[in-house]
Amino acid sequence: MKIGLPKEIKDNEYRVGLTPAGVHALVGAGHQVFVQKTAGEGSGFSDDQYKGAGATLVETADDAWGEGDMVVKVKEPIAPEYPRMRENQLLFTYLHLAPEFELTKQMMERNVTGVAYETITDMHGKLPLLTPMSEVAGRMSVQVGATYLEKMNGGRGILLSSIVRQSCSLCRCRLPATVRPDLIDQSRPLSLLSSEEIKIKPGLFSGLFEQQIEC
């Protein structure tokens, strides 16, 4: 099969649909992969890496879409990409069609078969391709939240609250804990809070530092 890998053009999207390792696996299985030049730059992959993996480099997105009987992307096609879709083409990407009426219409009119990563399920009914995205979003939420707490970004100029790990001084057990929500705004360091001010949640969290308390 001929597989096209165009560069993502959605605003602030720097990912790429296939890594050089993925290209190598597909080429090894007998497929041809056509990669648009600089498609992997935003993710740190050079054209030379794709070429070394067996890909054929093409100049433009039109070339990548035109060569591919199957096109692999990250995000759903946006308006400039609609004319590049053609009849009987297979599109692998995160589609999220529910709010995308025009994209849905364009794919139906052009008889394009879309495989939406977010709807693929495994034998257990789970979503193996959506789970990593949720994990990334969850981890980024803390990073983004910390950024907007900075004074220069209009925040209050405070650090995110920490998660503390309680260590029992008698039996030496370790009890993960979080500070009660009504104490989050207090200015005292967490290390000065009393055990009554800590809500113990055994087994739920790992700590950022340890504090000894009495049983």
C-alpha positions, 0 to 999 in steps of 0.5 A: 500500500502507498501511505502518505504522511503530510505535515500537520498544519493545524495551529500549534500542532507539532506532532507527526503521524508516524515516527521514523521507526513506524516508517521503518516497520511499514516499509519492512512489511512491504509498503511505500511511505511518502513523507512530506519534507519537514513533516517531523521537524516539530517532533524532533525528527529530521528528513534524513531519519525518515529517508534512512527508514526507507521513506520517499520524501516529497516536497508538498502536502499535495504530493503526500496526499496525492501519493497515499492510498492511505494517509496518516495524520495526528489531527483532523483535516482542516479546510485547506486539506479538504480538497486533498481528500479523494475517493476511496482514500483511507484516513487514519487520524484523530477525527473527533467528528461530533462537532465537525459537521463540515468535515463529516460532510466533506468526507462523505461527499468524497467517499473517504473512509476515516479510522478515528483513533479515539474510537478504536477499542481493544478486546476489553472494550478499552480505548488504547489510542485515546488513553495516552492522550488523556494521560498527556493532558492530565500531566500537562494540566499541572504544568499549564496550571503552574504557568498561569499561577505565575505573576507575569501571566496574571496569576497570584504568584504562588506555587502549586500545593504539594502532596505530602507523604506521612511517615508514622514514627512508631511503625514506620509505615508510609501514609500518602496524604493531601492537604485539606482544600480549605487550607490550600490558600494558607501561606504556611509551608506544608512542613509546618502543618499539624497532623490534624490539618492533613487529610490522610488518604492511604494508598492514593498518592506518592509524596513529594517529601516526607514528614514524620507524625505520631500515630 
